Every structure is written in structure tokens, then in C-alpha cells.
Amino acid sequence: MTYKARLKVSFDTEWTSNGYGAFDDETLPEEHYTFEIPCEDINSIQLFRFFGTIARTMGHSEQGIMKGATSLAFNDMRSFEDMKKVADEFDLFLAEEYRNKVIPLENENYELEKQVRDLKAKLARCENPDSEQYLDEEIEAMTAENESNN
């Protein structure tokens, strides 16, 4: 058994004169586009690329098309698990997942700030290996670590 399928989309525009005379030099009085693709073996990425082509023909910008695709993928109607799978595939991070790492909570040290302080302290020690006392950065890092452990 042979399966054949085609997707066809038509886009037609017509401009009606507003009574001030002919059209300007750049505006066509009408345009007709027909897009057609075989879709027996088309995947979803190819399908959305096709719709991106149609959207560009209609005058949408690249950024607008990207926003539309992103809002389709990441919104309140999707499950967190599905959005996480897609985000992981494209090396993206979901804010809900990393909120404690990037947004400070009241009276709480968060992970990225702690790492930055620790790295600054280590760098300061490397830059001053002969120093017998702890540097300010090291003291801050140790203080932050002690506070987070309490």
C-alpha cells in the first residue's frame, strides 16, 4: 500500500484604492501565493519551518516567528515535564527549575553567589601566595558558607 499526502496553503492579498489615485511604486495591487509540500515523511521541525516561510511571506519578522514558536512550546497549557524535555534538547534552562540558584531568597545564600565568592577567594589566594593571613574575599566566602550551613 502506498501512502501519499500533500499540504497546500494559499495566501492571497488585494489592495483596494483609497480614492487618492493609483497604487504607489512599491505596492502590488494583488498577490497570490500557493505553498505546497509533500508530507508523507515530514517531521515537526520541517513542518514548522514550512509555516515560518508562510509567516515571512505574510510580513512577519524572524523575531516574531521565533517568539510565536517559543510561546507555543513554553506556556501554561504545557506540562512542566514536556517543556523540560524540549528545553534540555535545546540546552535551555527553565526559570522554575533554577529559581533558587539565580533569584536570592530573603536571608538565604543562593548557589551561584556562593560559587562566585568561593572562586574569588581562590583566585585571590593564587594571586597572593605569600600572604599568611586570609584575604577579604576568603573571609567573605567562609562567612557565607558558614551562614548557609546554619
N, C-alpha and C positions, 0 to 999 in steps of 0.2 A: 504494500500500500504506500502510495506517495502522498506526502503532505506538503501543500503549498499555501503560503499565506503572504499577504502584502498589506502594508499600512499606507494609506493615502490621506494626505492632509492638504486642503486648499485654503489659500489666503487671498482674498480679493479686496482691493481698495478702490474707491471712487471719490473724487473731489468735486463738489458742486460749487460753481462760481458764486461768489457773494454779491454779485451785481456790479463790481468795480472793474469789470473787463476780463481779459484773458488771464490765464494762469501765469505765474512768474516763470522765469527761465529754468528753474531747478525742479519745479513740481510737475510730476507727470499727472495727467488728468485721471488716469486709472492704471492699476497694476493688477496682475493676476499671477499667482504662484501656485504650483502644484508640486508637492513633495511626496515622493513615493519610495518606499524601501521594502525589500524582502524581509520577512520576519520569522521565517521558519526556525532559524538558529540564532536569532538576535538575543543578546543579553541585556540586562537592565542598564548597564553603563552605556552601551551603544544606543539604546532607546532614548536615554536622557540626552545624549549628545545630539541625536536627531531633533529632539524638542528644543534644544539650545539653538540649533540652526534656525528653526522656525521662529523662535523668540527674537533672534538677531534680525531676521528679515522683517519682523514687525516693529523693529526700532528699539528693542530692549538692549541695555548695555551689558557688557560682560559681568560687571559687578552686580547688577540687578539679577542676572541669571544665576550667578553664584549664590546670592542671598536667597533667592527662591528655592534653589535646590537644598541649601542648608536648612532653611526653615521647614522644608518638607521632611528632612531627615531627623532634625532635632527640635521636637516640640512636645508640649504636654500630652498630646494624644499618643505618643510612642512610649513603649515600656523602657525603663531605665536600662534593663539588660540588653535590649536590642540596640539602643543608642550607644551603649558601652562597646558592644561588639564592632559596630561601624567605626566608632572613634578609634578604637585600638587598631583596626585595619589601616587607618589613615594617619596613625601616630598623633592623634588629637587627644586632649585631656578635657574631661567634663568637670565643670566647676563644682558640681555637687560632690564629686569624688575627692577633690583636693581642697575643700573649703578650709579644713583645719591646718593645712600646710601653707596656704597663701593668705588667709584672712586672719588677722590677730583676734583672739578672743580675750575678753576682759580678764586681766590678771593671769594670763596664760602665755607661756612662751610657745611659739609655734616652730615647727620643724625646720623650715628653710632659714629662718632668722638664726636659730641655734647653729646650724651648719655654717652660715656665713661668719658668725662670731668665732667659731672654732677654727675655721680656715684662716681668718685674720690673725688669730693668736699664733697659729703655727707659722704663718708667714713672717710675723714679727720676730719670732724666736729664730727663724732661719736667717733673717737679716741682721740679727744681733746675737750671734752665738756665744760671744764672750760675756754677755750680761749675766750676772749672778742672780739678779732679782727678777721676779715676774714682771712682764710688761703690762701696761694698762689694758691692752686688748686681751691678754691671757686672763687677767683678773676678771674682766667683764664676762669672758666666756665661761670661766669656772663658776662665777656667781650665778649666771643664767642657768647653767647646768644644775647647780645645787637647788635653785629655786624650782626648777621643773621636776626635780626628784622628790620634793616635799609635798 
